[in-house]
Amino acid sequence: MDTFVWDENFTTGLVNVDDQHQTLIASFNALSDALQHSNATGDEQALGQAYEHMLCYTLYHFAEEEQLMRECGLDARHVKTHSALHRQFVEQVATMWSARSALQQPAQSFVGFLAYWLGMHILGIDQAMARQMQGLAQGLTAEQAYAREAQLHDQGTQALIGMVGRLYHVLTVQNAELARSNALLEQRVVERTCELAHANARLEAYASTDALLKIANRGCFDVRIVDACASAQRRGQPLGLLIIDVDHFKRYNDSYGHPAGDGCLQAVARAVAQALPRSTDLLARYGGEEFVVILYDTDAAGTAVVAARVVAQVAALALPHMGSDVASYVTVSVGTSAHQQVDKHAAVQLLAQADAALYQAKATGRNRWVAG
């Protein structure tokens, strides 16, 4: 069913203008059908095409009318007002189109607005344009034709057109407010989505980070070692692993207290991190005073170099440790393992080999590294 129906009351007497008005009405009705169809099927592509066709033809019609007014030599005041109304309509249509998702009945509201505008526009400014052109053809000057137009209608007709114009203005303001509200809502949704994404990222970071040492925790390591093995297998690269234990740490806590023990672990974590060759290598807290390191693309020889550097870096801290029978300062023992060819069982094997090597390092005097 057509939203807008043409009849003789809407003629201007200008053949090209009347033909264009009827084509414009057809584009309005086609858009109405596309809106109804989109509501039923969700076909946004056809809807977008109908809207673009309507808008393009509207712009063409406006350009034709404005060219006609200039060629006929209409009073500049009418041309200015008429052209401004054209621009205003394009802005209003774009605003309402962008806000259509917020309308309860977008098809009826949007196309009703178009039809209402067209009826008011033809009965008002377009027919006034045609009458002034007739005045020019009768020998009136542009100023005389413009002045006569202002006095032509009786008070009832003028009041009716004025009332329609005011109603149209109210509808325009409402549409603009709706569009602004919709834009603010969409902006808030985007902002809220970003806030949630950041919150989720922080939660994920908290979940994978040791609260005291600010390095990866055991849960993070358990995930990363499996991923590291899978990656090494795909790329055909070696993979190295260290397990690090602070020597006689229980005695350290007993001698200096738990706050000092926390500080000791933090210092050791920093020293180990400085000993790693790349920022991509993973340092994690494995247990109370145990650390674990994943060394990507590192063979046995490279793993041994890093292990020796870890032992030296921690010893260089020279943290006093009166309870140790290894040295007068804090030391660590390190067990290493490395696989040149990694398979799906590598994670378990690397851990078992490094753990056995750590046990051997402790049994043979501590403050050293042993390869598994």
N, C-alpha and C positions, 0 to 999 in steps of 0.2 A: 504494500500500500504506500502511495506517494505521500511524503510529508508535506510537500508544498505543491499546490495545484495552480497552474496559470489560468487567468481569465482576462477578459478585455479591460478590466479596471487597472491592470498593471501595465498597459501599453503606454509608451511615451510618444509614439508617432515617428520615432527614428528607427528605421528598419534594421540597420545593423545593430543598434543598441538593444532593440527588442529581441532580435535573434540571439544575441549573446546572453541576454537575461534568461531566455528559455534553455540555452545550453548550460548555463550556470545552475539553473534549477535541476536539470537532469543530473548534474554532478553531485548536487546536494542529496538527491534521492538515491543515487548510486552509493554514496557514502552511508546513508541510512541503512540500506540493504546490507552493506559490508559490515557495519557495526552489529546488526542483528545476527548476521551469519557468524561473526567472530565470537559473539556471546555464546552461541550454540556449539561451535566447533573449535574455537581457539585459533582460527586461521589468521594470525597476525600479519602475514605477508600480503594477503589480498587486501586486508584493511589498510595497511600502510600505503599500498598502491592507489587505493581509492582516495585516500586523504591527499596524497601528493598530486593526483590528477586534479582534484577539486581546487587545491591551492594554486597550482600552476595556471589553471584556466582563469581563476579569479584574478591573479596578477596580470594575465594577458588582457582581460576585460577592463581592468582599471587603467592600464596603460593606453588602451584604445580610447576610452572615455576622455582621459586627460589630454591626449593628442587632439581629439575632436574639439574639445573646448578651446584649446589654444588656436587651432586652425580657424574656428568660427569667430574668434575674437571676443569671447564672453568677458564680462567684467572680471577684473583680477580678484575682487573680493570673493566672488562665487567660486572661481577656479581654486583659490587658496583653501577655502572651506571644504570644497568637494574633495580635493586631493588629500587634505588632512584626515577626512573621514575614511578614505581608502586605507591610508597607512594605519590608522587606529584599528580598523577592522582586522587587518593582517596580524597585528600584534595581539588582538583579543583572541583570534582563532588559535594562534600558536600557544597562547597561555592556557586556554581552555583545553586544547588537545593534550597538552602535557599533564593536565590535572584530571583527565577523564577517568583514571583508575579510582579516583576518590569519589566518583559520582555513583549514586545508587542505581540510576538508570542512564548510563552514558549515551546510549543511542537516542533516546527521547530528548534528553537534556541538550546534547551537543547539536543534533540536527534541528531540533526545535529552535535553538538559538540562531542557527544559520537562516532558517526560513523566516523567523521573526525579523531578523536584521534586513533580509532582502525585501520583505514587504514594506518595512518602514523606509528603506533606502529608495525604493522605486517611487513610492507615493510621495516621498519628501523631496530629496535633493535631485534625483534623476528626472522626475517630471518637471521640477522647477528649471532644470537645465534645458529640457526640451522646449518649454514655453519661452524661455529667454531667446533660444535660437529662432523660434518662430517670430519673436519680436524683432530680431535683427533682420529677418527676411522681409518683414513689413516696413522696414526703413527706420526703426528705432536705433538709437545709439546703444552701446553696451551699458552705459550708466542708466539710460532711460528704461531699458528692458529689466535691469536689476531692480530699479526703484519700483517699476510696475509690479514686478513679482511680489515685492514686499506688501503691496496693497491689494493684491488680486483676490485672495481668499476671504470668505466671510469669517466672522468670529468663531462660528461653530467648527468649521473645517480646521482653522488655525489651532483652536483649542484641542481638537482631536489629535492632530499631528504632534502638537506639543506634549500631550499626555503620552502618546506612544513613544515619543523620544525620551521622556523622563523614565518610563518603565524600562526601556532599553538601557538607559544609563544605569539604573539600579541593578539590572541583570548583569551588566558589564562589571560593575564594582564587585558584585557577589562572586562572579567568576574569577576575578583577579585575586580576591581574598582567598578563595578556595585554592587557587593555584599556589599562592604564597604559603598557605597552611600545609598543602601537600608537599611543597618543596622543603619546608622546615622539617616535616615529619620524615621525609626521605633522608635529609641530612642527618637527623638525629639517629635514624636507623643505621646509617653508615658509620657515624661516630660510635654508636653503641657496639656495632660489630667489631670495629677496631679495638675498642676497649676490652671486649671479650677475648679477642685474639691475643692482645698483650697480656691479659690476665692468665689465659691458658698457657702462654709461653712462659710466664713467671712461675706458674704452678709446675710446669714440666721441668723448669730449671731447678726449682726447689726439690722436686721429687728425685732428681738425678744427682744432686749435689750434697756432699757431706757438710753439715751445718757448721762444724768446728773448723775444718781444714779448708773449706771452699774449693775442694777438688771433687772429682767424680766419686760417687759412693758405690757400694757393692752391687746394688741393683743396676746401676748404669753400666758397670763393668761386665756384668753377666750378659747384658744385651750386646754390648760393643764387641766382646770377644767372639761371639758367634758371627756377627756381621763381618768382623775383620777376617775370620777364617774363610767365610764365603767369598769375600772380595779377593783374598789372596789366591784362593783356588781358581776363580774365574780368570784372574790376570796372570797366573803362573808365577807369583812372587813369593819370596820367603816371608816368614813371620817370626818375630822374637818375643819373649816374655820374661819379665823379672818378677820375682816375689821377694819383698824386702821386709826384714824384721828388725825392730830397734832392740839392740841387745840389752837384756836385763831391765826391761822397762818397768816391771813391777817394783823392782828395787828402787828405781828412780822416783816413782810415785811415793813409795814408803819414805824415802829420804827427804824429798823436797815438797811433797804435797801434790794433790791433784791439779790445782791451778797451774803450778809450775810444769806438771806433766803435760797439760794441754799446750802450754807454750813450747815445750820441747817438741811435741808432735808437729806443731805448726812450723817450727824452724826446720825440722827434718823434711817436711813436705816441700818447703821452698827450696831447700838444697837439692833434693831429688829432681824437682822440676827444672832447675838450672843445669842439671847434668844431662838432660835429655837433648838429643841433637835437633829435634824438630818440634814445633808447636803442635803438630798434628798427632804426635805420639800421646797416648792416653795414660795419665797418672790417676790412680783411684785408691781410695782407702778400702782395704780388703777385709780388715778385722780391727780389733782394738788398737794394736801398735804395728799392724802389718799393712804394707802398701803393695800394689801390683802395677806393673807398667806393660802396656802393649806397644811394641816397637814395629811399626809397619815397614814392609819392604826391607827387613833387616835379617841377615843370615847369622850363623853362629858366631863368626868372628866379630861382626858388628855388635852383636848382643853382648859379647864379652867385654868389648871396649866400653860400652855404656855402663855395664855392671861395675867395672873397675873405677869408672869416673864417679859413680854414685857413692861407693865406699869412701873414696877420697874426699868428695865434697862434704859429706856428713862429718867426717873426722876433722875437716878444716874448720868446722864451726867451733870446735874446742869448747863445747858445752860441758861444764864440770859434771862428773857422775861419780860420786864417792862410793856408791854401792856396787859399781862394776868391778869384776875381777879380770876384765879384759884390758881396760885402759882407764885413765883418770878422767876421761871425757866420753861423751856419748858416741857410740859406734853402731854400725848396722851390719847384718849378715844378709847376703843376697844369693838366691838360687836362680839360675837361668835355664832357659830351654829355647830352642829354635828349630823350626822345620823348613827345609829347603823346598819341599813339595807338600802342600797343605791339602788335606782331604776333609771330609765331613766330620770325622772324629777328632780333628786336630785340637779343638778347644779342650776337651777332657785330657788328652794326652799331654798337651803343653803344660797344663796346670799340674798334672801328676808328676811330670818330670822336673818342673821347677820347684815343686814342693819337696820332692826327694832331695834335690840338690841343696835347698835351703837347710834341710835337716842335717845334711853332711857338713855344710858350712858351720853350723852351730856346734856340731860334734867335734870338729877339728880345730876349735879355738875361737870362733866368731871373728868379727871385724874383717871379713873377707867375702869373696864371692866364689861360688863353685858352679861349674857348668853341668847341666843335667843331660 
